[in-house]
């Protein structure tokens, strides 16, 4: 599995944001209100992934008072991180599209509230992407110093 490239995630985010903006501005009045509950939920997921990354990094480095980590568990965490990063990019793009639509309608009360919910959700998903990239980076096998390498 290759490491996730942030440029690809940024590209996904921008494309989805533009598509969402094009679609949402046409059907905005027919859509239900955005739920604010996405913000704390996604932030809790981001905290969980960041903590998992911190603990995994310590366990892989065999820091004192940590148990060795199972290789299969690290592979699963890396897959979770990769999936979270891509899903986070898609949903961040979706909420960015909502933000672009509602920023133009800030004079009304309802779109004003939705602007803050959409912006908060966008930022929460960006935090999730960062936590996922940290977790993925934490799952890497550390390189051995030059003096420990064996040349064959």
N, C-alpha and C positions, 0 to 999 in steps of 0.2 A: 504494500500500500504506500503510495507516495504522499508526502505532506500536502496539506491543503494550501493553495496559494491565495493569499489575501486579494490579489488582483482579480482572480476569478470570482471571489465572493463579492467584491465591489461591482464587478460587471453585472452579476446576477441582480444585485440590489438596484442598480440604476435601471436596468431593463424592466424589471418588475415594477419599479416606481413609475416609470413612464407609461407602461401599459395600464397600471392601476389608475393613474391620473386621467388617462384618456377615457377609460371606462367609467370611473366614478363620477366624473364631471357631467356625464350624460344622464346617469341614473341616480344621482345623489338624493333627490327628493323621495325616491321610492325605497331607499335603504333604511334598515332599522338603525337605531343609535349604536355607536361603538361602545362595547363594554369596557369599563375602566379596570375590571378584574384581571385583564391580561397583564397589566403592568406588574402587580406584586407576584403573580404566578411565574412570570418569566424571570423576574429578578431572583426569586427563590431557586429556580432551576439554574440560573447563572451562578449563584452562590454555591450550590451543590457541586457544580462542575468545577468551579475554581478550587473548592476545598478538596475535591477528589484529585485534582491536578497537583495540589500542594502535597497531599499525602502520598500520592503515587511517586512523585519526584523524590521524596524523602526515602521511600521504601526501595526504589530502584538504586538510589545512591547508598543504600544500607547504612543510613544514619543510625546513631545509637537509639535504643528503645523503640525500634521499628522492626516489624517482621518482614522477611523477604516476601516479595510479591510473586504470585503465580503468573507465568507468562500468558496463559489464556485470559486471565483477568485483565491484563494490560492490553491485550488485543481487543477485548470487548470495550474497554474504556476508550481506546483509540477510535474504534468504529462509532461509538456513541458521540465522541467529540466531532468526528467528521460529519456525521449526520446532523448534529445540532448546528454546526456552522452553516451548512447549506440550507437547512430549514430556517434558521435564523435570518439568513440573507434574503430568502424569499419573503418571509413575513415582515422583515424590516422594510423591504421594498414596497410591500403592500401598504403598510402604515405610512410610509413616506409619500405614496400616491395620495392617500387620504389627507395627509398634512398639506400637500400642494393644493388640493382642491379646497380644503376648508380655510386656508390662509387668505384666499380671495374673498371669502364670505364672513370675515371676522366682525362685520358690523351687526350681524344678527346674533341673538343670544345662543341659540342651539348650535349653530356651526362654531361659535366661539368656544363653547365647552368641548365640542368634538375636536377642535384643533388641539386643545391641550391633552385630550385623551390620546389622539393619534400621535402627537409628538412624544408624549410619555411612553407610549407603546413602542414607537420607533427606537427611542433611546434604550428601552429595556432590551429590545432584540439586539441592538448593537453591543450592549454589555454581554448578552448571551454569546454572541459571536466571539467576542474577546475571551470570554471564559472557555469556550470550546477550543479556540486556538491554543490557549495556555494548557488545557488538559492534553490536547494532542501533542504539544511540544514536550510535556512532562512524561509522555509515554515512550519517548525515544530512548534507545539504549545508549548510555554514555560511551563516548569514545575513550579508548585506553590511551594513557600517556605513551609517548614514544619509547620510553625505556621498558615498557611491558610488552610491546609488540613483538611477535615472533615472525621472523622472515623465513619463508620456506623456499 
